[in-house]
């Protein structure tokens, strides 16, 4: 259970509620134990009446008293059992809430490279299905475990005190049961781990299918995907059945062994009564009740074992991610105001997952308030520069300075709050258009939202929708065109009003006329702001204060549009090529 030690901090947090729950559990079981002894007394009273040792009136009086005590104890036991569930099960929900928050906070804390190595479905499964399995350990398993321990601790001494020989025979099957549980639990642990891991595989597959449903429909491969899901589901069913087959041994074995105990009670107890070693038949009845009271606790041992094994398998998977350390660490606690000067000094960077060298000894300076365009072929390292400025990755060699300060010496939150980034693949949330734009500044007014939408040339499209700015978008903005998603992302960045704008080929899905309008609006909105525009089009770059031309991670050319267009090179070739395309 070493993996479950991670939960000890939560048990300490809610120790008082758990202590109250444990006390209530013990009280509930004590009231439950009243019934067998008073059943024995009731039967003994009837025997004494039959033998003529007591009168009918006294027998009735005693029986009525005993029945009332049994009913009262049962009601009190039920009441305290209800309170027990209200405390311990509630604590398990609090722990579930805390654990989910811990995992989610850690997910957000981890670096971008972590998400490139792990699938979304697996991440979701660990924070949902795995946490649910762990909750069963912190709630039901704990509650029934205390129940079981309390009953064993109370009933077994009472049985030995009442009739030692009969108690010894009655409890013979229990050690056998313990050995069987130990052996079976080891198998359960292994198979539980396999099942939980396979659930992640299934979640990942379905998540990818739902995300890519438009592609699936476009290629008409629904039958193929369905067959793949069937194959996964069948394999998952087989793994679950392997686990279920082991679990299925528990209850039959327990019922068998409890049945044997009952036989011992009746047979051995009957012989002792005949020999006069037991004073009353009521003792046999009392023992039968004790054995049956132990039936559920003994049976629950198997269920508890299964829950604990599943919980440990799930917590182990959770701990694997919680032990992950982010590559990007905030080394400065105090806020560091950002103005906007950016300098790369001999920067090189290689992507760890692909081993592609994206940048090779790059050096350049962007002054505060300048607009700089970065051009180059696909894979030339343009987007990597933006990622490094936002410190989504750290450089392999060289230095990045912001306001003449090494980027690692800046507060990470301050740096990213000062940046308004628009990625090439615009991401929109399943929320209203208004809230998607206000994601950059949730305190902005509706007038501000409309103003930035106009600057991004998307206002006219929005007001054509039935609910206009209150239109709720599908997942990832699937209800919008590519150009509309890009322009809403631009509006979001403009509303944030940061010190640095990073536009990563964010006009690729709009026509040249709309692009020209947006660029003019961006020039006004980003005045005195450091702006970096990554593009494949010369039209997006020609009005920039400086243009950087990249090729295969190297800086080929630097200068203004006029300077670069006056010399032979990549920029001039690209400009003439795009100009001829426009004329045609």
N, C-alpha and C positions, 0 to 999 in steps of 0.2 A: 504493500500500500504506500510505497515511498512517493509515488507521483501525487497521491492525494494529500500529501503534507502541505502542498501549496494552499490548501483551503483552510489550514489552521488559523491563519490571520483573520478569516471571516468568522470562524467559531469564537475567537477571542473578542471580536467586535460585538457579537451578539450573545456573549456568555451569560448575561443576566437573564435574557428571555429563554435561552436554552436551559439554564438551571431551573427556572420556574417550571418549564415544560417537563423536565425530568422529575421534579418533585410531584407535580400533578400526575404524571404517569405512575409513579410508585403508589400514590394515594388511590388512584383508580384501580390498580391491581389488588391492593389490600382489601378494598371493598368487595372486589370480585371473589376473593378467597373466603369470604364469609359464607357463601352459599354451600359448599360441600360439607363443612363441619355442621351446619344447621340441618342439612338434609339427613346427615348421620344421626343427629339428635332426634329428628322427627321420627325416623324409622325405629330408633331405640325406644322412643315413647310409645309407639304403636305396639312393639314387642312387649314392653312392660305392661301395657293394658291387657294384651292377650293373655299374658301369664298371671294377670290378676294382681300385679304388684302395685298398680295405681288405679284410681277410680276413673270412670268415663268422663266426669266433669273436669278432673285435673288433666286428663289426656287432651281433651278439647282445648282447655285453656292454654296448655303448653304448645299444642300444634298451631293454634291461632297466633301465639306470640312468635313462634319460630317462622311462620309464613310471613308475618309482617316484617320481621327482621330481614328475611331473604329478599322480599320485594323492595324494602327500603335500601338495602345494600346494592341491589341491582340498579335501582334508579340513581343512586349516588355514583356508582361506578360508571354508568352511562353519561352522567353529567360531567364527571371529571375526564372521561375519555373525549368528550366533545371539546373541553377546554384544552386538553392535550394536543388535539389536532390544530386548534386555533393558535397555539403558540409555536410548536415545532414546525408544522407545515408552513406557517407564515414566515418563519425564519428561513426556510429553504427558498422561498420566493425572493426574500431580500438578498440572499446570497447569490441566487441566479441573476438578479438585477445587477448586483455589484460585479459579478464575474463577467457578464456581457459587456458592461461598461469598461472594465479593465482591458478586455480583449480588443474592443473597438478603439479605445484610446491608444493602445499599443499599435494596432493596425495603422492608425493615422501617424503615429510617431516614426514608423519604419520608412526607410528610403524607397525611392522609386524602383530601384533595382530589385527589391523584394517582390514587387508586384509583377515584374517580368519573369520571375522564376516560379511563381505560384499562380494557380488558376483561381478564378473568381468563385467557381462552384465549391472548391475545397475550402476557401476562406469562409464562405457563407455557412457551410456545413459545420465547421468547427465552432462558430459562434451561435449556432442554433441547435442542431441535433446533438452535438457533443455536450454542450452546456446543459441541455435537457437531461441527458443521461447522468451528468454530475449532480444535478438538482435532486434526482431520485436518491442519491447517496446522502445528501445533506438534509433531506426531509424524511420521506417514508422509511428509508433504511435505518436512519437514526432512531426514529420513533418506534418502529417495530423491534429494533435491536434492544432498546431499553425495556420494552414490553417483555421480550423473551428472557433477558437477564433477570428482570424482577421476578417473573413467574418461577424460573428455575431456582433462584435464590430463596424464594419463599416456600414453594410447594415441596421440593425435595427434603428439606429439613423436617417439615411437618409430617411427611409420609414416613420417614425413619423414626420420628418420635412416636407416631401412632402405632405402626406395626413394622418393625425393622426387617424381619424376614420377608414379608410380603413386598416391602419397598425395594429390597435388593433384587428380587426376581422381576419386579415390574420394570426396573430401570436397566436391566441387562441389554436390551436392544440399543440403548442410546450410544454407548461407545462404538458399536458397530456402525451406527449411523454417522458418527463423527468422522470415522476413517473413510467411509464412502464419499461423504461431502468433500473432504480434503482432496481426494483423488479426482473427483469429477470437476471441482472448481478450477484445477489447473488446466484442464481441457477447455473449460468455459472461457478462461482468460485469453487463451490463444485465439479461439474462434470469435470472441467478442471483438478483439482487435481487428481481425480480418473483415468482419462485417462493417465496423465503423469506417475503416479505410475505403471499403468498396462503396459505401454510401456517398463518400466524397466524389468518387469517380462518376457515379450516377448523377449527382447534383451538377457536377461540372459539365457533363454531356448535355443535360436538359437546359442548363443556363445558356450554353453556347447555341443550342438549337433555337431557343426563344429569341436570343439576340440577333441571330442570323436568319430569321424566318423569311425575310424578303428575298435573300439569295436562294434559299431552299425552294421557295415558290417559283422564282425566276428560272431555275434550272429544272423544275418539275421532278425533284428527287425525293418527294415526300415518302414514297414506298420504300426507298433505300434507307432513309433515315429511320423509318418505322421499324424496319428489320434490324437495324443496328440497336435500336432501343430495346427491341424484343430480346436480342441476344444478351444485352447487358442486364436486362431485368431477369432473364432466366438464370444467368450466372449469379446474380445477386440473390435470387430465390434459393438457389442451391446452397450458397454460403449461409443464408439465414436458416435453411432447413438443417444444415449440419449443426448449427448452434442449438436449434430447437430440439433436435434429437437427443442431445446431451441434457438439456434442461428437462426433457420429458422423463428422465429417469428419477428426478427428485421426488415428486409427489407420490408416484406408485410405491417407491421404496419406503417412504415415510409412513404412508398409510398402512403398508404391510407390517412394518415394525411396530407401529402403534397398535395395530390389531393383535399382534403377538403379545404385546404388553397387556392388553385387555384380557386375552385368554389366560395369561399368567395370573392376573388379578382374580378372575372368577374361579379358576381351577385351584390355585394355591390357597386363595382366600377361603374357598369352600371347604377344603380339607382342614385348614386351621380352625374354622368355625366348628366343624364336626368334632374335632379333637378337643375343642374348648380353649384353644390358644387365642382365639379372638372372641371377645365377649358378645359382639352383636353383628348381625347381618348388615347393619348400617355402616360398619367400617368398610365392607366390600363395596357398598354403593358409593361411599365417600371416595374410595380409591379409583373407582371407575370414573367418577367425575374429575378427579385430579388428572388421571391419564388423558381424558378427553380435553381437559383444559390445556394440557401440554401438547395436544395434537397440533394445534395451530402454531404455537411457538416453535415446535420441532420442525414442522413443515415449512415454517417461514425462514428457517435457517438456510435452506436451499435457495429460496427466493432472494434472501438478503445476500447470499454469496454471489448469486448471479448479478444482482444490482451492483454490488461493490466491484466485481470483476469488470463489468461494463463501464462503470464510472472511472475506474483506474485506466482502462484502455482509452476512454475519451479524454481524461485529464492529461494523459501522456501526450496525446495529439495536440491538445491545447498548449501544454508546456513547451512543446517543440517550437511553437511560434512565439510564445512569451519569452523564450530564451534568446530569440533573434535580437541582435543589436543593430541599430541603424548605422549606416555608413556615414550619413550626414548628421553631425552633432553640433548643437548650438553651444559654442564655447564662451559666449558673452551673455551675462544675465541682464545688465542694464540696457535700456533702449539706446539705439544709435541712429539719430536722424540721418536721412539720406537726401542728398541734393541731386546727384545724377551723373557725375563724371565717372567714366568706365575706362579701364586700361587693361589690356592683355599684354603680358610680357613673356614671350617664348613659351606659350601654352601648348601643351600636347595632351591628348586624351584618347584612350582606347576603351571601347565598350567591353566590359568583362564577359557578358554572356555570349557575344559573337566574336570577340577578339579583333574587331575591326578598328583600325586606327582612324578615328574620325577627324582629329586635328593634329597637325604636325608643325610644331614650332611657330605658332601664330602670334604676331605682335601688332597691336594697333591701339589708338587712343580715341575715345569719343568724349568730347567736351560737354559739360553741363548745358542742356538746352539744345544740343545739336540733333538733327535728323540724319540718320545713317541708314543706307540701304545695303543689304547683303545679297548678292546674286551668285548663282552657280548652278551647276548641273545637280541632278538628284544624287544624294550621297556625298556631296562635297563638304558637308560639315556645317551647313548654315544653321539648322535647328539646334545642333549641339552647342553652338555659341550661346543661343538664347537659354538653353537648359543650364549652362554653366553660370550665366549671369544671375539666374534665379536660384542658383546653388541647389539644383536638383541632383547634381553630381559634383564631385570634387576633382580637380585636375590631377593628372598623373605627374606632370612636371610643369615648371613655370609658375607664374603668379597672375592672379586677377585682383586688381585694385578697384575699389569703388570709393570715390572721393579721396583718393590717395591713401586709402586704408586697405590692407589685405582683407579679402572677402571673408576669411575665417574669423577675423577680429571684429566682425559686425554681428550684432544681434540678428539671428536668423529670421525671427518674426518681423522685426523692423524692416529688414531687407525685402521680404516678400510682400509686406503690406505696402511698400513703396512702389510695387510693380503691378502694372495692369497688363496681363498676358492674354493674347488671343491665339490659341493653337490652330494649326492647319485643319485638324479634325475637330471641329467645334463640338463641344459637349454641352447639351442642355438637359436639365432635370425634368422629371415628370411633375411639373408644376405649371402655374400660369405663366404667360409671357411676361407679365409685370414682375413677378417674383424672380424669374430667371434673369431679368435685367437688373433688378435690385440686389441680386446676389453679390454684386460688386460694392453695394452701399445700401444696406437695408433701412437706413434712416432717410433716404432720399424721398422727396415728394413726388406725386404723380406728374406734376408739371416738369420736374427734372427728368423723369423717365421718358416722357414724350419728347422732350428736347433732344436727348441723346439718341432716341430712336430716329428722329428726323435727321440728325447728323450722320447716322449710319444708313440713311436712305431705306429704312424698313418700316417707317410709320405708316405709309400708304398701304403697304401690304397687311399690316396688323389691323387697321380699321376696317378692312374688307371682311375680316372674320366675324362670325355671328356675335361672339362675346368679346371681340376686340382684344384689349389687353388682359382680359380675364380668361382668355382661351387657355384651356389646360392642354399642354403638349403631351404627346405619347412618350414612351420611354426613349431617351436620348434624342428627343425632338423629332421623332420619326414622322410626324404629321407635317413637317415643314420641308421645303426644298433645301438643297445644299447651300444655295446663296442666301436664303433667309436665315438659316442657322448661323452662317458666318457673320451676317450683319447684326443679328441679335447679340452675338458674342462680342462684336465690336462695341455695340451700345453699352453692354455690361462693363467693358473696360473703361469706356469714356465716363460712365457714371461714377466709377471709383475715383477718378481724378488723381492718379498717382504721380509720382515724380519721374517714373520711367515707364515707357510703353514698349511692349514687345509684340510685334505683329508678325506671326509666322505664316507667311503665304496665305493670309486670311481673306484674300480677294480672288482666289483662284476660281471660285464658282460663280462669279458675277461677270456681266458683260463689261466691255471696255468703257462704255459711256457711263454706266453706273460707277465703275471703278474710279473714273476721273472725278466724278462728283464727290464720292466718299473721300478720296485723297485730299481734295481741296478742303473739305470739312474737317478732316483729321489735322490738316496743317494749321487751321485756325484753333481747333480744340487743344492741340498739343503744343501750342506756342509756349516757348520757354521751358518745355518739358523734353527730356532726353527720349528720343524715339528711334527705335530700330525696326526696320521693315525688311523682312525676308521675302523674297519674291523670285519668280522665274521670268517676270515681265519687266522689260526696261521702262515701260510706262509708269510702273509703280516706283521706280528708282530715280528717274531723271531729275526730279525737283529736290532731291536730298542734298544736304550740305556736303556729304561725303558718301562715296560708293566703294564697297569692298567686294572684290571679285574672288571667289574661291574655286578651287579645282582639286579634287581628291585630298581634301584636308589642308591644302596649302594656300596661302594668300598670293594670288597672281598679280592683281592690280589694285591700286588705291587712287582715288581722286574724284573730281566732280564729273558730271555728265559731259560737259564740254571738253574737259581734259582727256577723259578716256575715249571719247568719240573722235578725238583728233589723232590718235595713234592706233596702229594696227594691233589687234589683240582680240581676246575673247569677247570683251564688251562690245567693241565695234561690230564684230561679226554678228553677235546676237541682236544688236540694235538694227542692223541692215536686214537681217533675216525676218525679224518681227515686223519691220516697217513694210517689207514687200508683201508679207502675209496680210497685213491690214489693208493694203491697197487692192489686193486681189479679192 
